[in-house]
Amino acid sequence: MFGDRAIVLGNSDGIFAGDRTVTPAGEYPRIPYREAMLKYGSDKPDLRNPLLITDVSDHFKGSGFGLFAGLVEKGAVVRAVPAPGTAEKSRKFFDDMNEWARSEGFAGLGYATRKSGEWGGPIAKNHGEEGMNRIAEAMGLGPDDGIFFAAGKEEEAAKLAGAARTRVAEQLDLIEKGAFRFCWIVDFPMFEYNDEQKKIDFSHNPFSMPQGEMEALETKDPLDILAWQYDIVCNGVELSSGAIRNHRPDIMYKAFEIAGYSKEEVDTNFAGMINAFKFGAPPHGGSAPGIDRIVMLLADEPNIREVILFPMNQKAEDLMMNAPASVMPKQLKELHIKVVEPS
């Protein structure tokens, strides 16, 4: 694993950070992927945001709020996002959040208001005061803190809760200013279930070394296998992604077999890599820093296009280089390429 000093934003001298505070070298939190998705709704968490998401699915089992109770019974989840100090906020604040969620393509964002310990809103009314108090206790909320709810399939609920976490913090001005907050995201899953194809598939990088190596591939549920993959994240931006790579042909064959590939398909589609492994490849790993993203943060720019020398427009055209452009016949001839127009 790479040390925290690998990224220039967080160097011990703070040369590049200016007057902004930086997570001290050696103190970057290491957050497992599944924990990041649960608590932050993202594998690129912005730790300047103090809000934490809580899974409250169990609280709605058999609840008087039938919508959530029915979803949980069918295997869905309910995630809760705190809205601290919103006792004096009007209903419009909460309704606007719901409309925002719908505008982002979600079904909606439920909510419960609270003022001096008194609950408000249809979810609280149907779930009951005692049940709402238990949820508030589990979330560590105070008597004037509201709650937003995201419900649905786990991936969908996590995505909505993560976006709502950011939105609420922005609306309430909770995001720490003048800071670079780093973390490592580790323990990425090796495999995931593909709902469309109804099969096990690779989750991120198929060429990473599984934790536990061949033993894990042969004995564990594929969905429980973790990979030696890691990202370094700052202020919600992935700055570098890396992994300890697999270097053994037997592990490569087995990992791809789990994902539905035959030995022949591996030999055909990944000939260069599998042959290199057969000749003998040493253990290896690395990380690929996104220099443009680092510069974007240092320059305090909201969009990476502002720090790229020749950014493309929405048509994927580079106007400075006039690309893409027609290729001259001479160039095609040099490369032995013939253009065949469709009939």
Order of alpha helices (4+ residues) and beta strands (2+ residues): beta-beta-alpha-beta-alpha-beta-alpha-beta-beta-alpha-alpha-beta-alpha-beta-beta-beta-beta-alpha-beta-beta-alpha-alpha-alpha-beta-alpha-alpha
